[in-house]
Amino acid sequence: MRKLTILGILIIFLSCKTEKKQSEKFDAHFNENIETYFLAEILSIPHRKTNKQWEEHKLETCKKYQPIVAKALADYGELSSHQIAIETAKLSDTLGSFGYGNDVMMSILLEQPEFNLSKKPSDFKFSQTHLKGVQKYRLERIISSYLQSLYAFYQNEDIGEFYKRNVQFYNGAISEVKSNIPKGFTNAMETYYGDSREKYIALVSPMMIWPIEDNEGRGIGATVEKNNKKTVYEIMSPYVQVPVTSTEKVYDKFGFDYQPRARTLTIHEFGHSFVNSELEPYQDQIQNSSNLFTDSLKKEMESKGIQNWKVYVIESLVRLGEIRIAEIQNDKKRANYLRNYHTNQEHFIFLPQLEEKAIEFENNREKYPMWKDFIPELLKVLEKNNP
């Protein structure tokens, strides 16, 4: 009888562990499609016609403290005249002419089979875009052709071997991210926004070049939808300098071991998947308060790439979500850090008013079961201000 009881307890314990593991929606990886694209971007810099000086600065700076970039240059630097370098430069310049940056390529690359599976990319078509008619069709053809070229580059130059040779570094980067992400944040996000996602995946990208100052890094959000289920991704550049002394060195630091930035980037980028699309129906109401985007505020936003009021509003509401999710998790230290950082250092100056209003939403979830139901009330907060 005693043996049976112990066995029963063990089965229950293991069942609970399995259930907990299945309910965990967050994970971290790296993606060979994404890394190969950023490698091609590095090779393309000599051929760029737009933003060339900025790209040269990025590479010259980052190769000193991003070991994977240094290793890639040692292995593939002579390929700067390769056809993929020329095509990537042309694609980058073309995307800019259509009003896009390289962030648009992230979801496109993630929708395709990973190159190491040896499956050719399929033709690309926009599910959502501001482009119409001939412009839309033309850019779809350009991107589809480029995907084939990038895949051929990966296969012909055996780029997969580079990732195998450096798998210890990539796994180290993944471990650093995982160790710094708060447990249960995906449940808190879904509780707050009243919506859910299939998976939340952070993709480390040691190949993405972005100058590191004060542990700042670049995060790019991307969403992939299959069978009516959304998986959201965050592609992360390094945000900790790891000085390069030799491309043969075995590293014990990988560029992602800084908890405040890991948490901020991750929750921030995933937050965009709950905010951006929900604001689309409210463009007129957002425009009503656009006079608040004064010249002085524009100047403060230049270094963040925020060039208009619509993007400023989106970024404000995503940051509001970060703060309130920290409160839901009863992490007062994180919440206070985010309030100070976003308001005083990043100049999202309407956050105190927005947060005061957001508490009304949190106290009336029967009336507002989803965050998107409360958007008009948050936008009224901005309309009541003046420059």
Buried (B, 14 or more C-beta within 10 A) or exposed (E): EEEEEEEEEEEEEEEEEEEEEEEEBBEBBBBBBBBBBBBBBBBBBEBBEBBBEEBEEBBEBBBEBBBBBBBBBEBBEEBBEBEBBBBBBBBBBBBBEBEBEBBBBBBBBBBBEBBBEEEEBEEBEBEEBEBEEEEBEEBBEBBBBBBEBBBBBBBEBEBBEBBEEBEEBBBBBBBBBBEBBBEBBBBBBBBBBBBBBBBBBBBBBBBBBBBBEEBBBBBBBBBBBEEEEBBBBBBBBBBBBBEBEEEEEEBEBBBBBBBBBBBBBBBBBBBBBBBBEBBEEBEEBBEEBEEBBEEEBBEBBEEBEBEEBBBBBBBBBBBBBBBBBBBBBEBEEBBEBBBEBBBEEBBBBBBEBBBEBBEEBBEEBEEBEBBBBBBEEBBEBBEEEEE
